[in-house]
Every structure is written in C-alpha cells, then in structure tokens.
Amino acid sequence: MQYMGSLLKLSAGLTAASLALTACSTEQSANNANDGAVEATDVASTEQAATSAEDIEQLNARVIDTVPLPDDAFVQGLEVDDNGDLLLGTGQYGDSGLYRFTPGEETTSQSVDMDPEFFGEGITQHEGSIWQLTWKAGTAVRYDAETFEETARADYDGEGWGLCSLGDKLALSDGTSNLRFVNPDTFDEVSAPVEVTMAGDPVDNINELECVDGEVYANVWMDDSIIRIDPDTGAITALINTGDIDKSAYTDPNDVLNGIAHIPGTDEFWITGKRWDDIYKVSFE
C-alpha cells in the first residue's frame, strides 16, 4: 500500500495546530491587556512550538535507480563499504547474518552467520570493523571489515535495534524514543541518552540508523517515513516521505521500510525494507 507516513501527517497536523493556537492566543492576549503577563507567557510558548513544527524540513525520496535485493533478506542494517559494495545485516533466530554484495547483483559475495541464539539487528562500520547488534541478547558482535572474522563481543543493557558511528562514539537505538551513545570499543554509555522528538512530542520505535555529517537518519518501525535527527538535542530536523516507492507488493506487516545507507561523497542513499525485492538509490529533495 502506498501512503503518506503517519509521521508526515503528524508533522503537518502539528504545524497547522500550532499556527492556529498562536493566532488564538495572540488575539486573546490583545483582548485581555490586564492579564498581559500570563498571556505573554502562553503566546511565547505556543510560538516556540509553532516555530519548531515549521522548522522540520519536508523532503521526498526521489528514486534514481532500482536494483535487486538478495532473496528473502530480513533487513536490519545497511551500509556502503569503502569499495561501494553494500553490507547487509539480517535478522530472525537461526537465520541472522552479515552479508556483502555489489549493487545490481542478486547474490552475495561474502557472508557470515550469527550464532543461532541471536536475532541480528543494526550494523555499523567503525575503524576497520563492523559491529552488529542483537535484539534481546544484549550482545554486540564485532567483525573484521575485510574478512568478516569475529574479533570481539560487547555487552549493553536493553534491546538493540539500530546503530551508527558518529566518529568518537556510536549512536544506538533500542526501540524506544531514545538515542543512546556508547563507546565504540566497549559499548559503555559515554553520555546521557537524548529523547527523539517531533516539535516537542516523543517519537517511539526508532529503528535502523545512519550517521551522516554529524546527523542521524532513522527508520521508525511501522512508519513509511524516514527522519533526520539532531543527536545533540534529539529534535527531528527533517521528515522524508518515501511515497514515490511502490510498496503495494509488501502485504506482510513485517515487510516494512528498513535500511538506510549513505553513499560516501554524494548526497545519495540506498534504502530498502524487510524482505523487499529491490533496493532503491535515492536523493532526499
């Protein structure tokens, strides 16, 4: 089904509601001059909310190219490696793994299976390694980026959903409205989490992550939109509509949009979904 994501509709609604409330509060303030201090405070608060909603950039994912995705890939993480190939992390107990493939090729050129007790989640590259999260095991697995040989494991609290590298730390999502920040070697938390918000309202189910130039792009589980997040504040700064992609073939509730990979040196991305047939090269415009 093709549709405008619920986050996109929420953003439009917040903008309209905030502007209407601002106008009403301003009129009420003018009609009640004796209560100026109270009304001024209310108007200032509402105007700030309106500005926050208006400042969320509205973008569309314009499709540049479409290529096949390896068969039945339950996509949990997506990255572009130094050679332009795609790294793919997949989920499901007994069927999770890490794969490498060239865009346009339907078969993978390299793979490694996770232990069957793990349900694989998001992946990220960091200084010659690839980290892969697990859903409920509280374990991250590190691989050599060239050989896929496992080199280490690290523990973390809670669930693991998405992961990306901000350079000196990794951003981690756990299915809540929080972004957590962990040491790229030990997964110890290095700073307090931030709550992801849209015009002040928390947004839950933050899923697969991609860090680009100090910002975090994220899928939201069961939503048709991609969000861009300021990791310092948690504020959503852009909402990206993917309605140009035909999703009518994906009727299973689990076959949702998931997977964002920035193509280095460009303003383009690869995006896809769980068990999708194709992967899409897009620009956000």
SULSULTA-V990154 format. One record per residue. N is the residue number from 1. RES is the residue in three letters. PHI is phi in whole degrees, 0 to 359 (NA if undefined). PSI is psi in whole degrees, 0 to 359 (none if undefined). Layout:
# SULSULTA-V990154
n=N res=RES phi=PHI psi=PSI
n=N res=RES phi=PHI psi=PSI
This chain:
# SULSULTA-V990154
n=1 res=MET phi=NA psi=130
n=2 res=GLN phi=269 psi=131
n=3 res=TYR phi=201 psi=162
n=4 res=MET phi=279 psi=127
n=5 res=GLY phi=305 psi=149
n=6 res=SER phi=298 psi=328
n=7 res=LEU phi=294 psi=322
n=8 res=LEU phi=295 psi=318
n=9 res=LYS phi=293 psi=322
n=10 res=LEU phi=297 psi=318
n=11 res=SER phi=298 psi=315
n=12 res=ALA phi=298 psi=319
n=13 res=GLY phi=294 psi=319
n=14 res=LEU phi=297 psi=318
n=15 res=THR phi=298 psi=312
n=16 res=ALA phi=296 psi=317
n=17 res=ALA phi=294 psi=319
n=18 res=SER phi=295 psi=318
n=19 res=LEU phi=295 psi=320
n=20 res=ALA phi=294 psi=317
n=21 res=LEU phi=295 psi=323
n=22 res=THR phi=298 psi=315
n=23 res=ALA phi=297 psi=317
n=24 res=CYS phi=295 psi=316
n=25 res=SER phi=294 psi=323
n=26 res=THR phi=294 psi=317
n=27 res=GLU phi=295 psi=317
n=28 res=GLN phi=297 psi=321
n=29 res=SER phi=297 psi=321
n=30 res=ALA phi=293 psi=328
n=31 res=ASN phi=276 psi=351
n=32 res=ASN phi=230 psi=65
n=33 res=ALA phi=299 psi=329
n=34 res=ASN phi=292 psi=337
n=35 res=ASP phi=256 psi=33
n=36 res=GLY phi=304 psi=321
n=37 res=ALA phi=296 psi=317
n=38 res=VAL phi=292 psi=311
n=39 res=GLU phi=298 psi=322
n=40 res=ALA phi=299 psi=320
n=41 res=THR phi=294 psi=315
n=42 res=ASP phi=298 psi=317
n=43 res=VAL phi=296 psi=317
n=44 res=ALA phi=299 psi=318
n=45 res=SER phi=296 psi=316
n=46 res=THR phi=292 psi=320
n=47 res=GLU phi=297 psi=324
n=48 res=GLN phi=295 psi=319
n=49 res=ALA phi=297 psi=319
n=50 res=ALA phi=296 psi=317
n=51 res=THR phi=298 psi=319
n=52 res=SER phi=298 psi=316
n=53 res=ALA phi=294 psi=317
n=54 res=GLU phi=293 psi=332
n=55 res=ASP phi=282 psi=351
n=56 res=ILE phi=286 psi=114
n=57 res=GLU phi=290 psi=132
n=58 res=GLN phi=261 psi=115
n=59 res=LEU phi=236 psi=162
n=60 res=ASN phi=236 psi=144
n=61 res=ALA phi=275 psi=106
n=62 res=ARG phi=270 psi=123
n=63 res=VAL phi=282 psi=126
n=64 res=ILE phi=259 psi=323
n=65 res=ASP phi=205 psi=154
n=66 res=THR phi=227 psi=129
n=67 res=VAL phi=225 psi=161
n=68 res=PRO phi=292 psi=148
n=69 res=LEU phi=259 psi=141
n=70 res=PRO phi=309 psi=144
n=71 res=ASP phi=304 psi=136
n=72 res=ASP phi=55 psi=39
n=73 res=ALA phi=275 psi=113
n=74 res=PHE phi=278 psi=83
n=75 res=VAL phi=292 psi=126
n=76 res=GLN phi=239 psi=337
n=77 res=GLY phi=206 psi=148
n=78 res=LEU phi=215 psi=135
n=79 res=GLU phi=214 psi=155
n=80 res=VAL phi=256 psi=128
n=81 res=ASP phi=274 psi=182
n=82 res=ASP phi=295 psi=341
n=83 res=ASN phi=262 psi=4
n=84 res=GLY phi=87 psi=0
n=85 res=ASP phi=281 psi=164
n=86 res=LEU phi=259 psi=136
n=87 res=LEU phi=258 psi=133
n=88 res=LEU phi=231 psi=122
n=89 res=GLY phi=257 psi=132
n=90 res=THR phi=239 psi=161
n=91 res=GLY phi=245 psi=191
n=92 res=GLN phi=91 psi=135
n=93 res=TYR phi=297 psi=131
n=94 res=GLY phi=79 psi=359
n=95 res=ASP phi=221 psi=18
n=96 res=SER phi=271 psi=148
n=97 res=GLY phi=188 psi=183
n=98 res=LEU phi=236 psi=134
n=99 res=TYR phi=225 psi=156
n=100 res=ARG phi=233 psi=136
n=101 res=PHE phi=208 psi=156
n=102 res=THR phi=272 psi=130
n=103 res=PRO phi=307 psi=130
n=104 res=GLY phi=102 psi=342
n=105 res=GLU phi=265 psi=136
n=106 res=GLU phi=273 psi=348
n=107 res=THR phi=248 psi=154
n=108 res=THR phi=271 psi=151
n=109 res=SER phi=262 psi=345
n=110 res=GLN phi=202 psi=145
n=111 res=SER phi=202 psi=159
n=112 res=VAL phi=213 psi=136
n=113 res=ASP phi=273 psi=143
n=114 res=MET phi=280 psi=159
n=115 res=ASP phi=304 psi=141
n=116 res=PRO phi=297 psi=343
n=117 res=GLU phi=281 psi=354
n=118 res=PHE phi=261 psi=141
n=119 res=PHE phi=253 psi=106
n=120 res=GLY phi=294 psi=147
n=121 res=GLU phi=228 psi=218
n=122 res=GLY phi=295 psi=158
n=123 res=ILE phi=231 psi=159
n=124 res=THR phi=205 psi=156
n=125 res=GLN phi=262 psi=142
n=126 res=HIS phi=203 psi=113
n=127 res=GLU phi=49 psi=56
n=128 res=GLY phi=82 psi=6
n=129 res=SER phi=234 psi=164
n=130 res=ILE phi=235 psi=126
n=131 res=TRP phi=260 psi=140
n=132 res=GLN phi=231 psi=128
n=133 res=LEU phi=279 psi=164
n=134 res=THR phi=239 psi=154
n=135 res=TRP phi=293 psi=298
n=136 res=LYS phi=241 psi=357
n=137 res=ALA phi=279 psi=346
n=138 res=GLY phi=67 psi=29
n=139 res=THR phi=232 psi=132
n=140 res=ALA phi=253 psi=138
n=141 res=VAL phi=249 psi=131
n=142 res=ARG phi=253 psi=135
n=143 res=TYR phi=239 psi=153
n=144 res=ASP phi=292 psi=131
n=145 res=ALA phi=294 psi=336
n=146 res=GLU phi=270 psi=315
n=147 res=THR phi=262 psi=344
n=148 res=PHE phi=66 psi=16
n=149 res=GLU phi=287 psi=134
n=150 res=GLU phi=291 psi=130
n=151 res=THR phi=243 psi=342
n=152 res=ALA phi=190 psi=167
n=153 res=ARG phi=225 psi=155
n=154 res=ALA phi=218 psi=151
n=155 res=ASP phi=255 psi=149
n=156 res=TYR phi=213 psi=160
n=157 res=ASP phi=275 psi=149
n=158 res=GLY phi=77 psi=193
n=159 res=GLU phi=275 psi=159
n=160 res=GLY phi=245 psi=129
n=161 res=TRP phi=239 psi=296
n=162 res=GLY phi=234 psi=160
n=163 res=LEU phi=207 psi=139
n=164 res=CYS phi=205 psi=159
n=165 res=SER phi=261 psi=125
n=166 res=LEU phi=260 psi=16
n=167 res=GLY phi=100 psi=281
n=168 res=ASP phi=271 psi=355
n=169 res=LYS phi=205 psi=164
n=170 res=LEU phi=252 psi=140
n=171 res=ALA phi=267 psi=134
n=172 res=LEU phi=230 psi=133
n=173 res=SER phi=253 psi=150
n=174 res=ASP phi=230 psi=19
n=175 res=GLY phi=90 psi=354
n=176 res=THR phi=265 psi=199
n=177 res=SER phi=269 psi=6
n=178 res=ASN phi=264 psi=145
n=179 res=LEU phi=255 psi=129
n=180 res=ARG phi=252 psi=157
n=181 res=PHE phi=233 psi=122
n=182 res=VAL phi=233 psi=156
n=183 res=ASN phi=296 psi=133
n=184 res=PRO phi=288 psi=355
n=185 res=ASP phi=251 psi=321
n=186 res=THR phi=251 psi=342
n=187 res=PHE phi=67 psi=15
n=188 res=ASP phi=292 psi=141
n=189 res=GLU phi=288 psi=130
n=190 res=VAL phi=257 psi=347
n=191 res=SER phi=202 psi=168
n=192 res=ALA phi=293 psi=146
n=193 res=PRO phi=293 psi=159
n=194 res=VAL phi=245 psi=147
n=195 res=GLU phi=270 psi=129
n=196 res=VAL phi=282 psi=126
n=197 res=THR phi=226 psi=149
n=198 res=MET phi=246 psi=110
n=199 res=ALA phi=51 psi=40
n=200 res=GLY phi=93 psi=347
n=201 res=ASP phi=264 psi=131
n=202 res=PRO phi=297 psi=145
n=203 res=VAL phi=242 psi=115
n=204 res=ASP phi=274 psi=176
n=205 res=ASN phi=62 psi=35
n=206 res=ILE phi=297 psi=129
n=207 res=ASN phi=240 psi=237
n=208 res=GLU phi=297 psi=140
n=209 res=LEU phi=238 psi=152
n=210 res=GLU phi=216 psi=122
n=211 res=CYS phi=267 psi=128
n=212 res=VAL phi=220 psi=117
n=213 res=ASP phi=52 psi=45
n=214 res=GLY phi=80 psi=2
n=215 res=GLU phi=246 psi=161
n=216 res=VAL phi=241 psi=121
n=217 res=TYR phi=265 psi=142
n=218 res=ALA phi=216 psi=143
n=219 res=ASN phi=278 psi=152
n=220 res=VAL phi=243 psi=122
n=221 res=TRP phi=305 psi=131
n=222 res=MET phi=70 psi=18
n=223 res=ASP phi=240 psi=152
n=224 res=ASP phi=267 psi=3
n=225 res=SER phi=247 psi=157
n=226 res=ILE phi=251 psi=142
n=227 res=ILE phi=244 psi=152
n=228 res=ARG phi=246 psi=131
n=229 res=ILE phi=239 psi=139
n=230 res=ASP phi=278 psi=111
n=231 res=PRO phi=290 psi=345
n=232 res=ASP phi=284 psi=326
n=233 res=THR phi=245 psi=340
n=234 res=GLY phi=84 psi=356
n=235 res=ALA phi=290 psi=136
n=236 res=ILE phi=284 psi=123
n=237 res=THR phi=255 psi=345
n=238 res=ALA phi=208 psi=146
n=239 res=LEU phi=236 psi=123
n=240 res=ILE phi=247 psi=116
n=241 res=ASN phi=276 psi=130
n=242 res=THR phi=252 psi=25
n=243 res=GLY phi=296 psi=342
n=244 res=ASP phi=288 psi=346
n=245 res=ILE phi=270 psi=126
n=246 res=ASP phi=284 psi=113
n=247 res=LYS phi=252 psi=15
n=248 res=SER phi=296 psi=337
n=249 res=ALA phi=282 psi=346
n=250 res=TYR phi=257 psi=91
n=251 res=THR phi=262 psi=342
n=252 res=ASP phi=292 psi=131
n=253 res=PRO phi=302 psi=337
n=254 res=ASN phi=278 psi=347
n=255 res=ASP phi=275 psi=62
n=256 res=VAL phi=262 psi=162
n=257 res=LEU phi=306 psi=124
n=258 res=ASN phi=194 psi=124
n=259 res=GLY phi=123 psi=113
n=260 res=ILE phi=226 psi=126
n=261 res=ALA phi=223 psi=116
n=262 res=HIS phi=286 psi=140
n=263 res=ILE phi=266 psi=109
n=264 res=PRO phi=306 psi=142
n=265 res=GLY phi=81 psi=4
n=266 res=THR phi=226 psi=177
n=267 res=ASP phi=254 psi=27
n=268 res=GLU phi=251 psi=158
n=269 res=PHE phi=223 psi=154
n=270 res=TRP phi=261 psi=134
n=271 res=ILE phi=226 psi=153
n=272 res=THR phi=201 psi=195
n=273 res=GLY phi=213 psi=174
n=274 res=LYS phi=290 psi=123
n=275 res=ARG phi=61 psi=25
n=276 res=TRP phi=286 psi=159
n=277 res=ASP phi=280 psi=332
n=278 res=ASP phi=229 psi=164
n=279 res=ILE phi=234 psi=142
n=280 res=TYR phi=242 psi=129
n=281 res=LYS phi=273 psi=127
n=282 res=VAL phi=223 psi=162
n=283 res=SER phi=238 psi=147
n=284 res=PHE phi=263 psi=111
n=285 res=GLU phi=233 psi=none
